Amino acid sequence: MARDLLPISTNLPADLLAEIEGARDTLAASKAGSTQKAYSSDWERFCDFCDARNVEALPAHPDIVALFAHVEAEAGIAPVTIGRRIAAINHHHRDAGLASPSARDAAGLIAQMMAGVRRKYARKKDQKAPAAADVLTAMLATIKGKGLRAKRDRAILAVGMAGAFRRSEIAAMRLPDLTFEASGARITVPRSKGDQDAEGQEIAIPEGRHIRPVNLLNDWLEAADLTRPDPVNGKPREGPVFRRLTRGDELTADPITDKTVARLVKACASAAGLDPALFSGHSLRAGFLTEAAAKRANLFKMKDHSRHKSLDTVAGYVRDAAMFDDHAGEEFL
């Protein structure tokens, strides 16, 4: 539990109490909801670890935190997850008004243990297969019919790949974020993993000649009757772009979840004769970058479109696509 911003007393004026409550909300917004949820789960895990060994979790001795990291690694937990759990432990100490274990670790044992964990228990990154243009086309072909679900699912796949969207961004997309023009569509991403300050980023989706994502998006919006003004107030429609459907394919006002995107990608991969275990929601995002790299698209344009913070990740796609170009052994192998 986070410590109080100021001690609450019934003697404080009502306006000051209101300001304190508002300040607490602002403090809570310093970390994304997903991070707060993960930190809460990580802290509970550490408390269980300490309870089982009859040692204090708050305040925790640095040596106990280092031991926790080792035990987690032995249990098969990924080093990156262990690092987050240590961050959660430090966070809960600071919230309680205590110095964190890392801050009290004069010998640097926690940092040394984490270095050992990363070296000893390093695991190869689980790279999912990209849904590049040919794969996406095959996946789209598996979606038959002209019903609401078919049109929604085709639009999710096509727009997801065309915008290099994360699955959470697809699920969070709202109607006011869409703007259509002659060349295609502009989709605003109000907040994303790489834009925690919610400055917003605008993504251009061209009409295209092959996959035609904007056409598929319009098919869905028209079928779901989301293009016309709201019949109640006459204003443009609000609410999510991609909506949950009932088992009978009836439209609801609820948004899909990011898991809906992941399940759809896997199902279509399987239907196309591909191994669904190799695909995930990230395959759409990776598919755009893979295809763009193969077509020798401008690296900076790719970075802008995918909204990566640095060029390193994007450059990896380009290096992979160009691995056999001007090969050092081309003249003698």
C-alpha positions as CSV (number, residue, x, y, z in Angstrom):
1,M,0.0,0.0,0.0
2,A,1.3,3.4,-0.9
3,R,2.0,5.7,2.0
4,D,-0.1,8.8,2.4
5,L,1.0,12.0,0.6
6,L,0.2,13.8,3.8
7,P,-1.2,12.5,7.0
8,I,-5.0,12.7,6.9
9,S,-6.7,14.4,9.8
10,T,-10.3,15.3,10.2
11,N,-9.0,18.7,11.3
12,L,-7.8,19.6,7.8
13,P,-9.9,22.0,5.7
14,A,-12.1,20.3,3.1
15,D,-10.4,22.0,0.2
16,L,-7.0,20.8,1.4
17,L,-8.3,17.2,1.7
18,A,-9.7,17.4,-1.8
19,E,-6.3,18.6,-3.1
20,I,-4.5,15.8,-1.3
21,E,-6.9,13.2,-2.9
22,G,-6.2,14.8,-6.3
23,A,-2.5,14.7,-5.7
24,R,-2.7,11.0,-4.8
25,D,-4.4,10.3,-8.2
26,T,-1.6,12.1,-9.9
27,L,1.0,10.1,-8.1
28,A,-0.8,6.9,-9.0
29,A,-0.6,7.9,-12.7
30,S,3.2,7.9,-12.5
31,K,3.1,4.2,-13.5
32,A,1.0,2.6,-16.1
33,G,-1.9,0.4,-14.8
34,S,-0.2,-2.7,-16.2
35,T,3.0,-1.8,-14.3
36,Q,1.1,-1.3,-11.1
37,K,-0.6,-4.6,-11.5
38,A,2.7,-6.4,-12.2
39,Y,4.4,-4.7,-9.2
40,S,1.5,-5.8,-6.9
41,S,1.9,-9.4,-8.0
42,D,5.7,-9.3,-7.7
43,W,5.4,-7.9,-4.2
44,E,3.0,-10.6,-3.1
45,R,5.4,-13.2,-4.5
46,F,8.3,-11.8,-2.5
47,C,6.2,-11.6,0.6
48,D,5.3,-15.3,0.2
49,F,9.0,-16.1,-0.3
50,C,9.9,-14.3,3.0
51,D,7.0,-15.8,4.9
52,A,8.2,-19.3,3.9
53,R,11.7,-18.5,5.3
54,N,10.5,-16.6,8.3
55,V,12.3,-13.4,7.3
56,E,11.1,-9.8,7.1
57,A,9.8,-8.5,3.7
58,L,9.5,-4.9,4.9
59,P,12.1,-3.8,5.5
60,A,14.0,-6.5,3.5
61,H,17.7,-7.1,4.0
62,P,19.6,-6.7,0.7
63,D,21.0,-10.3,1.1
64,I,17.5,-11.7,1.2
65,V,16.6,-9.8,-2.0
66,A,19.7,-11.3,-3.7
67,L,18.7,-14.7,-2.4
68,F,15.2,-14.2,-3.8
69,A,16.7,-13.4,-7.2
70,H,18.8,-16.6,-7.2
71,V,15.8,-18.8,-6.2
72,E,13.6,-17.2,-8.9
73,A,16.3,-17.9,-11.5
74,E,16.6,-21.5,-10.3
75,A,12.8,-21.8,-10.7
76,G,13.1,-20.8,-14.4
77,I,11.9,-17.2,-14.1
78,A,13.3,-15.0,-16.9
79,P,16.0,-12.6,-15.9
80,V,14.0,-9.6,-17.2
81,T,11.1,-10.7,-14.9
82,I,13.4,-11.0,-11.9
83,G,14.7,-7.5,-12.6
84,R,11.2,-6.2,-12.6
85,R,10.4,-8.0,-9.3
86,I,13.4,-6.4,-7.7
87,A,12.2,-3.0,-8.9
88,A,8.8,-3.8,-7.4
89,I,10.5,-4.6,-4.0
90,N,12.4,-1.3,-4.1
91,H,9.2,0.5,-5.1
92,H,7.2,-0.9,-2.2
93,H,9.9,0.1,0.3
94,R,9.9,3.7,-1.0
95,D,6.1,3.8,-0.9
96,A,6.3,2.8,2.8
97,G,8.8,5.7,3.4
98,L,11.8,3.3,3.7
99,A,15.1,3.2,2.0
100,S,15.0,0.5,-0.7
101,P,17.1,-2.7,-0.3
102,S,19.2,-1.6,-3.4
103,A,19.9,1.8,-1.8
104,R,21.0,0.0,1.4
105,D,23.1,-2.5,-0.5
106,A,26.6,-1.1,0.3
107,A,28.3,-4.2,-1.0
108,G,26.3,-4.2,-4.3
109,L,25.3,-7.8,-3.8
110,I,21.9,-7.4,-5.5
111,A,23.5,-5.9,-8.6
112,Q,26.1,-8.6,-8.7
113,M,23.5,-11.3,-8.3
114,M,21.5,-9.9,-11.2
115,A,24.6,-9.8,-13.3
116,G,25.2,-13.5,-12.5
117,V,21.5,-14.3,-13.2
118,R,21.7,-12.6,-16.6
119,R,24.9,-14.4,-17.5
120,K,24.1,-17.9,-16.1
121,Y,20.4,-18.0,-17.0
122,A,20.3,-16.0,-20.2
123,R,17.7,-17.3,-22.6
124,K,17.3,-16.7,-26.3
125,K,14.6,-14.2,-27.0
126,D,11.4,-15.9,-28.1
127,Q,10.9,-14.4,-31.6
128,K,7.5,-15.0,-33.1
129,A,7.1,-15.4,-36.8
130,P,6.2,-12.2,-38.7
131,A,3.0,-12.0,-40.6
132,A,4.6,-10.4,-43.7
133,A,2.6,-9.6,-46.8
134,D,2.4,-13.2,-48.2
135,V,1.6,-14.7,-44.8
136,L,-1.0,-12.0,-44.0
137,T,-2.7,-12.6,-47.4
138,A,-2.9,-16.3,-46.7
139,M,-4.4,-15.6,-43.2
140,L,-6.9,-13.2,-44.6
141,A,-8.0,-15.8,-47.2
142,T,-9.0,-18.1,-44.4
143,I,-11.7,-15.7,-43.2
144,K,-14.8,-16.6,-45.2
145,G,-18.1,-14.9,-45.5
146,K,-19.5,-11.4,-45.4
147,G,-20.9,-11.3,-41.9
148,L,-19.9,-8.9,-39.1
149,R,-17.3,-11.2,-37.5
150,A,-15.6,-11.9,-40.9
151,K,-15.4,-8.2,-41.7
152,R,-14.2,-7.3,-38.3
153,D,-11.5,-9.9,-38.2
154,R,-10.2,-9.1,-41.7
155,A,-10.0,-5.4,-40.6
156,I,-8.1,-6.3,-37.4
157,L,-5.5,-8.3,-39.3
158,A,-5.0,-5.8,-42.1
159,V,-5.0,-2.6,-40.0
160,G,-2.9,-4.2,-37.3
161,M,-0.2,-5.1,-39.8
162,A,-0.5,-1.9,-41.9
163,G,0.0,0.3,-38.8
164,A,2.6,-1.9,-37.1
165,F,0.3,-1.7,-34.2
166,R,0.8,-3.5,-30.9
167,R,-2.2,-5.7,-30.0
168,S,-3.0,-3.4,-27.1
169,E,-3.2,-0.4,-29.5
170,I,-5.6,-2.3,-31.8
171,A,-7.9,-3.1,-28.9
172,A,-7.7,0.5,-27.5
173,M,-8.5,2.1,-30.9
174,R,-11.4,4.5,-30.8
175,L,-13.6,6.0,-33.5
176,P,-12.5,9.6,-32.9
177,D,-8.9,8.4,-33.5
178,L,-9.8,7.8,-37.2
179,T,-9.6,10.3,-40.0
180,F,-10.1,9.4,-43.6
181,E,-8.8,11.2,-46.7
182,A,-8.1,10.5,-50.4
183,S,-4.8,8.8,-49.8
184,G,-5.9,6.6,-47.0
185,A,-6.5,6.9,-43.2
186,R,-4.8,8.6,-40.3
187,I,-5.0,6.8,-37.0
188,T,-4.0,8.6,-33.8
189,V,-2.5,6.5,-31.0
190,P,-3.2,8.6,-27.9
191,R,-0.9,6.6,-25.7
192,S,1.4,3.6,-26.2
193,K,4.3,1.7,-24.7
194,G,6.7,4.1,-26.2
195,D,4.6,7.2,-25.4
196,Q,3.8,7.0,-21.7
197,D,3.4,10.8,-21.5
198,A,0.4,10.5,-23.9
199,E,1.7,13.0,-26.4
200,G,-0.1,11.1,-29.1
201,Q,1.3,9.8,-32.4
202,E,-0.5,9.9,-35.8
203,I,0.0,6.9,-38.1
204,A,-0.7,7.0,-41.8
205,I,-2.3,4.0,-43.4
206,P,-2.2,4.1,-47.2
207,E,-5.1,2.7,-49.2
208,G,-2.8,0.2,-50.8
209,R,-3.1,-2.0,-53.9
210,H,-2.8,-5.5,-52.5
211,I,-3.9,-6.0,-48.9
212,R,-6.0,-2.7,-49.0
213,P,-6.3,-2.2,-45.2
214,V,-8.3,1.0,-45.4
215,N,-10.9,-0.7,-47.6
216,L,-11.2,-3.6,-45.2
217,L,-11.5,-1.1,-42.3
218,N,-14.3,0.8,-44.0
219,D,-16.1,-2.5,-44.8
220,W,-16.2,-3.3,-41.0
221,L,-17.2,0.2,-40.0
222,E,-20.1,0.3,-42.5
223,A,-21.3,-3.2,-41.6
224,A,-21.3,-2.3,-37.9
225,D,-23.1,1.0,-38.7
226,L,-20.3,3.0,-37.1
227,T,-19.9,5.5,-39.9
228,R,-23.1,7.4,-39.5
229,P,-23.7,10.1,-36.8
230,D,-25.0,9.0,-33.4
231,P,-28.9,8.8,-33.8
232,V,-29.4,10.3,-30.3
233,N,-27.3,13.4,-30.5
234,G,-26.4,13.7,-34.2
235,K,-22.7,13.8,-33.3
236,P,-19.9,11.6,-34.7
237,R,-19.8,8.2,-33.1
238,E,-17.7,7.6,-30.0
239,G,-16.5,4.3,-28.6
240,P,-14.2,1.5,-29.7
241,V,-13.4,0.8,-33.3
242,F,-13.2,-3.0,-32.9
243,R,-16.0,-4.3,-30.8
244,R,-16.8,-7.6,-29.1
245,L,-19.4,-9.7,-30.8
246,T,-21.8,-12.1,-29.1
247,R,-21.8,-15.8,-30.0
248,G,-24.6,-15.0,-32.4
249,D,-22.4,-12.3,-34.0
250,E,-24.5,-9.5,-32.6
251,L,-22.6,-6.2,-32.1
252,T,-21.9,-5.0,-28.5
253,A,-20.6,-1.6,-27.3
254,D,-17.6,-3.3,-25.6
255,P,-14.1,-3.2,-27.1
256,I,-12.2,-6.4,-28.0
257,T,-9.2,-7.2,-25.8
258,D,-5.6,-7.7,-26.8
259,K,-6.1,-11.4,-26.2
260,T,-8.8,-11.3,-29.0
261,V,-6.1,-10.1,-31.4
262,A,-3.6,-12.8,-30.3
263,R,-6.3,-15.6,-30.6
264,L,-7.3,-14.3,-34.1
265,V,-3.7,-14.4,-35.4
266,K,-3.1,-17.9,-34.1
267,A,-6.4,-19.2,-35.4
268,C,-5.9,-17.8,-38.9
269,A,-2.3,-19.0,-39.0
270,S,-3.5,-22.5,-38.1
271,A,-6.3,-22.3,-40.8
272,A,-3.6,-21.2,-43.3
273,G,-1.6,-24.4,-42.6
274,L,1.0,-22.6,-40.4
275,D,2.2,-23.6,-37.0
276,P,0.1,-21.4,-34.6
277,A,2.7,-21.7,-31.9
278,L,5.0,-19.6,-34.0
279,F,2.6,-16.7,-34.2
280,S,1.2,-14.2,-31.8
281,G,-0.4,-10.7,-31.7
282,H,3.1,-9.3,-32.2
283,S,3.3,-11.0,-35.6
284,L,1.3,-8.2,-37.2
285,R,3.7,-5.6,-36.0
286,A,6.8,-7.7,-36.9
287,G,5.2,-8.4,-40.3
288,F,5.1,-4.8,-41.3
289,L,8.8,-4.2,-40.3
290,T,9.9,-7.4,-42.0
291,E,8.1,-6.6,-45.2
292,A,9.3,-3.0,-45.2
293,A,12.9,-4.1,-44.6
294,A,12.7,-6.6,-47.4
295,K,11.5,-3.8,-49.7
296,R,14.4,-1.6,-48.6
297,A,12.2,1.0,-47.0
298,N,13.8,4.0,-45.4
299,L,15.0,3.1,-41.9
300,F,13.9,6.3,-40.3
301,K,10.5,6.1,-42.0
302,M,10.2,2.6,-40.5
303,K,11.1,3.8,-37.0
304,D,8.5,6.7,-37.3
305,H,5.8,4.3,-38.4
306,S,6.5,1.6,-35.7
307,R,7.0,4.3,-33.0
308,H,10.2,2.6,-31.6
309,K,12.2,4.8,-29.3
310,S,15.5,3.9,-30.9
311,L,16.7,2.6,-34.3
312,D,18.3,-0.5,-32.8
313,T,15.3,-2.7,-33.0
314,V,14.2,-1.5,-36.4
315,A,17.8,-1.9,-37.7
316,G,17.7,-5.5,-36.7
317,Y,14.9,-6.2,-39.2
318,V,17.0,-4.4,-41.9
319,R,20.1,-6.4,-41.1
320,D,18.2,-9.6,-41.3
321,A,16.7,-8.7,-44.7
322,A,20.1,-7.7,-46.1
323,M,22.1,-10.6,-44.6
324,F,23.0,-12.0,-48.0
325,D,23.5,-8.7,-49.8
326,D,27.1,-8.0,-50.7
327,H,28.2,-11.0,-48.7
328,A,31.8,-11.0,-47.7
329,G,32.2,-14.5,-49.1
330,E,30.3,-14.0,-52.3
331,E,33.4,-14.0,-54.6
332,F,35.0,-17.2,-53.3
333,L,32.4,-19.4,-51.7
